Amino acid sequence: MDSFSGFGTATDVDVDVLTDAFRISGTIQTRFSRVTDILNQQAGTHMTITRATISEHADPAATVSASSTLVAVSAILVMSAPALTGGGGSDMRIAKRPVRAQLAIPPLRVTGTVHVTLGGRPSDGVLNMTDRFLAMTDATISSAQFPDLERTATAVAVARDHAQVLLISDDERPDELLADALDERTAEGWLRADQPTDQSGG
C-alpha cells in the first residue's frame, strides 16, 4: 500500500506485471488513478500483490497461486492495470504531443504512444525524465523468445532505464504532431523495420 493519504480511499486494482523471467497477475491497493503513478510513487522497494498468480516465461503453463506476494519494483519491466486507462495525465498543465516509440526491454519489445513536451526533441523528453517508469498508451507487448507474452493494453508503465534500444519517431521535426509528420501505416512499418520479413510491400 502506498503512503499518500491525501489521494482518497485506496481501492483494489487488478494488475499484470512482467519481469524478465516472470509474469505476476493479481490485485494491489492504491489511491492512484494512473498505472505509472503506482510505480513511480512507490515508497518501498517491493510491491505487494494479493490473490496472485505467478508463472515463469519459460514454462507459462506451470503457475503458482499465492494469497500475497512481494515483487521487487526494480525488477518490473512492464505493468498494466486494465481498469486504469489514464497514461499521460489530463490534469497536467504542460502541453504535450504524442509520438510513436518502441522500447526493447529484453525479453520484451513494447510499442505504443508516448507523450512528450511540445517544442522539444522526443528523445530528450523520454531520456531526460526523472521518473523511472514511462507511460505508454495503445501499447503492444511482444517477445520473440516467449511468444505467449504477446498482448495489447490501453496504458502501461514501462521501465525506461531497462530499455537497451529505443526507437522514437519524428525526432527530426519536434514541432509537428505525429499525424502531420508520419502517417500511422508508415509509422507502424518503420517501428517494425527490425523484424525479419520477406515482404517488399509497404
C-alpha positions, -999 to 999 in steps of 0.1 A, spaced: 0 0 0 13 34 -8 19 61 18 0 90 2 -30 96 25 -43 127 6 -54 109 -26 -87 95 -13 -96 60 -3 -74 31 -15 -91 7 -39 -84 -27 -52 -69 -27 -87 -61 -57 -109 -26 -55 -123 -4 -76 -147 33 -74 -141 61 -86 -163 97 -91 -152 125 -106 -174 115 -141 -161 81 -140 -145 45 -128 -150 26 -119 -119 -11 -112 -121 -32 -101 -91 -46 -72 -71 -30 -43 -54 -44 -15 -32 -37 20 -45 -50 56 -43 -37 65 -77 -56 66 -110 -26 61 -134 -5 30 -136 27 49 -138 19 68 -106 15 35 -88 51 26 -95 68 60 -96 53 69 -62 60 35 -46 77 42 -13 92 8 -7 115 -15 -27 88 -41 -31 51 -40 -42 26 -63 -25 3 -82 -49 -26 -102 -34 -45 -130 -49 -15 -135 -71 -9 -159 -100 27 -164 -108 41 -180 -140 76 -183 -155 81 -173 -191 100 -205 -198 70 -226 -186 38 -205 -187 16 -235 -181 31 -241 -147 15 -215 -124 17 -209 -87 -11 -192 -67 -4 -171 -36 -27 -151 -13 1 -125 -12 35 -120 -29 62 -93 -29 76 -81 -62 108 -61 -64 100 -28 -81 134 -27 -96 127 -60 -115 95 -48 -131 98 -42 -168 61 -35 -177 30 -32 -157 -6 -28 -169 -38 -22 -149 -68 -27 -173 -92 -7 -151 -68 24 -152 -68 38 -187 -50 71 -180 -15 72 -193 -4 108 -197 -24 127 -171 -51 151 -182 -46 171 -150 -11 182 -160 -6 217 -173 24 211 -195 14 209 -232 24 176 -247 22 158 -280 20 121 -290 49 103 -307 53 67 -316 80 47 -298 93 13 -294 114 1 -264 135 -31 -265 135 -44 -229 147 -80 -232 130 -103 -235 102 -78 -243 95 -53 -270 70 -26 -262 55 -4 -290 30 24 -285 25 61 -280 43 83 -255 36 120 -248 65 145 -249 67 182 -242 59 205 -272 89 222 -288 115 197 -278 130 166 -293 111 135 -284 143 116 -274 150 144 -249 115 140 -235 120 103 -230 156 103 -218 156 133 -195 125 125 -175 131 119 -137 106 91 -132 117 55 -135 86 44 -153 74 59 -186 37 60 -195 28 44 -229 -7 42 -244 -21 19 -271 7 -4 -263 16 -37 -279 39 -61 -260 57 -88 -279 86 -112 -274 104 -133 -300 117 -155 -272 83 -160 -255 55 -156 -280 29 -163 -253 36 -129 -238 22 -110 -267 -7 -87 -257 -21 -52 -261 -30 -27 -234 -47 7 -233 -19 20 -210 12 6 -194 41 17 -173 74 8 -189 108 7 -171 127 32 -192 161 25 -176 159 -11 -186 154 -4 -223 185 -14 -243 173 1 -275 148 30 -280 132 39 -314 114 72 -313 95 86 -343 97 122 -359 128 132 -339 138 155 -368 107 176 -366 98 183 -330 72 210 -336 50 188 -357 23 164 -345 28 128 -353 -2 128 -376 14 156 -397 49 141 -398 42 104 -401 10 86 -410 0 56 -390 8 30 -416 43 44 -423 50 47 -385 40 11 -379 62 -1 -408 92 20 -395 88 7 -360 88 -29 -372 117 -25 -396 139 -45 -373 117 -76 -376 127 -102 -402 105 -101 -432 104 -112 -469 77 -87 -478 86 -59 -501 53 -40 -499 48 -10 -475 
